[in-house]
Amino acid sequence: MTDQPRLDPTSLHDPAAATALNANGFGTALGLEFLEIGPDRVGARWTVTPNQHQPFGIVHGGVYCAVIETLASVGGSAWFADRGTVVGVNNNTDFLRATREGVLTAIGTPVHRGRTQQLWKVTITDEQDRLVAQGQVRLANIADAAHLGN
């Protein structure tokens, strides 16, 4: 098994580092470019390619799900930071407008952040600022042993 690069907690707010990290494995199909990363807001964009299409020539719904989960996870990780890691436990995505080409922008913001879980909302818009998809991701906060008092 090949070791995949992991996000270094010191680079949680570095869009270039997150862009490079997501340019590996499955992330290569998405081609996300992070614009901003913070505990209260995450932004990224990507150019639609035919590799992201389903058989009828529009962006596959799984692309939207993956982008939404990625932004929520990066934002949730930026907030949880050195306390541990976060993992997605639910992803609800609505597909609102078919897209064949162009640049899409995703913005993620927290809805709720608690001790054991977070809920993030992510919207995806096209170049005309029309809503293409939206979703919510629930994240589980997994604290490192050092933060559990062990």
C-alpha positions as CSV (number, residue, x, y, z in Angstrom):
1,M,0.0,0.0,0.0
2,T,1.3,3.5,-0.9
3,D,1.4,6.1,1.8
4,Q,-0.7,9.0,0.9
5,P,0.3,12.5,2.1
6,R,-1.6,13.7,5.2
7,L,-2.6,17.2,6.2
8,D,-0.1,18.6,8.6
9,P,-1.9,20.5,11.4
10,T,0.5,23.4,10.9
11,S,-0.8,23.9,7.4
12,L,-4.5,23.8,8.2
13,H,-5.0,27.4,7.1
14,D,-2.7,27.2,4.0
15,P,-4.8,26.9,0.8
16,A,-1.8,26.0,-1.3
17,A,-0.9,23.1,1.0
18,A,-4.5,21.8,1.0
19,T,-4.6,22.1,-2.8
20,A,-1.4,20.1,-3.1
21,L,-2.7,17.5,-0.6
22,N,-5.9,17.0,-2.5
23,A,-4.0,16.6,-5.8
24,N,-3.4,13.0,-4.9
25,G,-5.5,9.9,-5.2
26,F,-9.2,10.5,-5.7
27,G,-8.6,14.3,-5.4
28,T,-6.9,14.3,-8.8
29,A,-10.3,13.7,-10.5
30,L,-11.8,16.8,-8.6
31,G,-9.0,19.2,-9.3
32,L,-9.9,21.5,-6.4
33,E,-8.0,24.7,-5.8
34,F,-8.5,26.0,-2.3
35,L,-9.0,29.7,-2.1
36,E,-9.4,30.1,1.7
37,I,-9.3,27.9,4.7
38,G,-10.3,28.8,8.2
39,P,-12.3,27.5,11.1
40,D,-15.3,29.6,10.1
41,R,-15.1,29.4,6.3
42,V,-13.6,27.3,3.5
43,G,-13.6,28.1,-0.2
44,A,-12.5,26.2,-3.3
45,R,-13.1,26.2,-7.0
46,W,-12.5,23.8,-9.8
47,T,-13.0,23.5,-13.6
48,V,-15.5,21.0,-14.8
49,T,-13.9,18.4,-17.1
50,P,-15.5,15.5,-19.1
51,N,-13.9,13.1,-16.6
52,Q,-16.4,14.4,-14.1
53,H,-19.4,13.7,-16.3
54,Q,-21.9,10.9,-16.0
55,P,-23.1,9.1,-19.2
56,F,-25.5,11.9,-20.1
57,G,-22.8,14.6,-20.2
58,I,-23.4,16.5,-17.0
59,V,-21.4,16.5,-13.8
60,H,-21.9,13.3,-11.8
61,G,-23.6,13.8,-8.4
62,G,-20.8,12.0,-6.7
63,V,-18.5,14.9,-7.7
64,Y,-20.7,17.3,-5.8
65,C,-20.8,14.9,-2.8
66,A,-17.1,14.6,-2.7
67,V,-16.5,18.3,-3.0
68,I,-19.0,19.0,-0.2
69,E,-17.4,16.4,2.0
70,T,-13.9,17.6,1.3
71,L,-14.7,21.3,2.2
72,A,-16.6,20.3,5.3
73,S,-13.7,18.0,6.4
74,V,-11.0,20.6,5.8
75,G,-13.0,23.3,7.6
76,G,-13.8,21.0,10.5
77,S,-10.2,20.0,10.8
78,A,-9.1,23.6,10.8
79,W,-11.5,24.2,13.7
80,F,-10.7,21.0,15.7
81,A,-7.0,21.5,14.8
82,D,-4.5,19.9,17.2
83,R,-7.2,18.3,19.4
84,G,-7.5,15.3,17.1
85,T,-9.1,14.5,13.8
86,V,-12.5,14.7,12.2
87,V,-14.3,12.1,10.1
88,G,-17.5,12.4,8.0
89,V,-20.4,10.4,9.3
90,N,-23.2,11.7,7.1
91,N,-23.4,13.6,3.8
92,N,-26.7,15.0,2.4
93,T,-26.3,16.6,-0.9
94,D,-29.0,18.2,-3.1
95,F,-28.4,18.5,-6.9
96,L,-30.1,21.6,-8.1
97,R,-28.8,22.6,-11.5
98,A,-27.2,20.4,-14.2
99,T,-23.7,21.6,-15.3
100,R,-21.6,20.5,-18.3
101,E,-18.7,22.9,-18.2
102,G,-17.2,26.0,-16.5
103,V,-15.7,26.9,-13.2
104,L,-17.6,26.0,-10.0
105,T,-17.1,27.5,-6.6
106,A,-17.8,25.9,-3.3
107,I,-18.1,27.7,0.1
108,G,-18.4,25.9,3.4
109,T,-19.5,27.3,6.7
110,P,-20.2,25.7,10.1
111,V,-23.8,25.3,11.3
112,H,-22.9,23.7,14.6
113,R,-19.6,22.8,16.4
114,G,-19.7,20.8,19.6
115,R,-17.5,18.7,21.7
116,T,-18.2,15.4,19.8
117,Q,-19.5,16.5,16.4
118,Q,-19.8,19.3,13.9
119,L,-22.3,20.1,11.1
120,W,-21.1,22.1,8.0
121,K,-23.1,23.5,5.1
122,V,-21.5,23.8,1.7
123,T,-22.9,25.6,-1.3
124,I,-21.7,25.2,-4.9
125,T,-22.3,28.0,-7.5
126,D,-21.5,28.4,-11.1
127,E,-19.9,31.4,-12.9
128,Q,-23.2,33.2,-13.0
129,D,-23.5,32.8,-9.2
130,R,-26.4,30.3,-9.6
131,L,-26.8,27.6,-7.0
132,V,-25.8,24.3,-8.5
133,A,-25.7,22.0,-5.4
134,Q,-25.8,22.3,-1.7
135,G,-25.1,19.9,1.1
136,Q,-24.5,19.3,4.8
137,V,-21.9,17.0,6.3
138,R,-21.9,15.8,9.9
139,L,-18.4,15.2,11.2
140,A,-17.4,13.2,14.3
141,N,-14.7,14.9,16.4
142,I,-12.1,12.2,17.4
143,A,-9.9,13.6,20.2
144,D,-6.3,12.4,20.6
145,A,-5.7,10.6,23.8
146,A,-3.8,13.6,25.1
147,H,-7.0,15.6,25.0
148,L,-9.0,12.9,26.7
149,G,-7.0,13.0,30.0
150,N,-5.3,9.7,29.3
